Amino acid sequence: MIMILQFKDDMNKRNDFFRKLNTSPVLLWNALAAIIFIGLGLAIVIVPSLTGSDMRLRIGLGGILTVYGLFRFWTFYNGVKDRDDA
């Protein structure tokens, strides 16, 4: 019985998260932008043929994009944490 209640509590937390995400397009954009920028930054660092430039420029550009993606993810996390409309 305790396991069922714990599962129900976990599902309520997930439902609250998706309800917050669904009611605010800004939060959804922050999440999608974080995924896009982190993915693009890592792809530029890992695949050298994407930019066709030397290693320092590739690592620098990929690093900047990855850091910006992490910043967008941080703003997304804070937005979900601070929102209490669910």
Order of alpha helices (4+ residues) and beta strands (2+ residues): alpha-alpha-alpha
